[in-house]
């Protein structure tokens, strides 16, 4: 079960926020029995890119054996 302060992986593109599937965010709030989450996405330097409300099917927990990948932020 995903809980507050867990890292999660985005499973869909959110171009309106400059986010892509595979981006890693941190859960800052769990909604209604884990039906959804507020997730903060940050750049490696620590700047917040977006805080987004997401449904449970839009994210998945980080699992052992996963590897992070760096990409440039798409600016609008």
matplotlib code that plots the C-alpha trace (Angstrom):
import matplotlib.pyplot as plt

x = [0.0, 1.3, 1.5, 2.6, 6.2, 6.6, 8.2, 6.0, 6.4, 4.1, 2.4, 1.1, 2.2, 1.0, 2.3, 0.3, 2.7, 5.8, 5.7, 6.3, 5.5, 8.4, 8.9, 9.4, 7.4, 6.8, 3.3, 2.4, -1.2, -3.3, -6.9, -9.9, -8.4, -5.7, -8.2, -5.9, -2.8, -1.2, 2.2, 5.1, 7.5, 10.9, 13.9, 17.2, 18.2, 15.2, 13.0, 9.3, 8.1, 4.5, 2.2, -0.5, -3.7, -3.6, -5.8, -4.4, -4.2, -1.9, 1.0, 2.7, 5.1, 8.8, 10.0, 13.3, 15.3, 14.1, 16.6, 16.1, 16.7, 17.5, 15.9, 15.8, 12.7, 10.4, 9.7, 6.4]
y = [0.0, 3.4, 5.9, 9.5, 10.2, 7.1, 7.6, 6.5, 6.2, 8.0, 5.6, 8.2, 11.4, 14.7, 17.2, 20.0, 19.7, 18.8, 15.2, 11.9, 8.3, 7.0, 10.2, 9.7, 11.7, 11.7, 11.2, 14.2, 13.2, 10.1, 10.6, 8.4, 5.1, 5.3, 6.1, 8.9, 10.9, 14.3, 13.8, 16.3, 16.0, 17.7, 18.3, 16.8, 20.2, 20.2, 22.7, 21.6, 21.0, 20.2, 19.0, 16.9, 15.1, 11.6, 8.6, 5.3, 3.9, 6.7, 5.8, 2.7, 2.1, 2.0, -1.6, -3.3, -3.7, -0.4, 2.0, 5.8, 7.6, 11.3, 13.4, 17.1, 19.0, 20.0, 23.7, 25.2]
z = [0.0, -0.9, 2.0, 2.6, 1.8, -0.4, -3.8, -6.7, -10.4, -12.8, -15.2, -17.7, -19.4, -18.0, -20.6, -19.0, -16.0, -18.0, -16.6, -18.4, -17.6, -15.5, -13.6, -9.9, -7.3, -3.6, -2.1, 0.1, 0.9, 0.5, -0.4, 0.6, 1.5, -1.2, -4.1, -5.1, -4.1, -4.0, -5.5, -5.6, -8.5, -8.1, -10.2, -9.0, -7.7, -5.3, -7.1, -7.2, -10.8, -9.9, -7.2, -8.9, -7.7, -9.2, -9.2, -7.8, -11.3, -12.5, -10.2, -8.9, -6.0, -6.5, -6.5, -5.8, -9.0, -10.5, -11.9, -12.1, -15.4, -15.8, -18.5, -19.2, -18.0, -20.9, -20.5, -21.7]

ax = plt.figure().add_subplot(projection="3d")
ax.plot(x, y, z, "-o")
ax.set_aspect("equal")
plt.show()
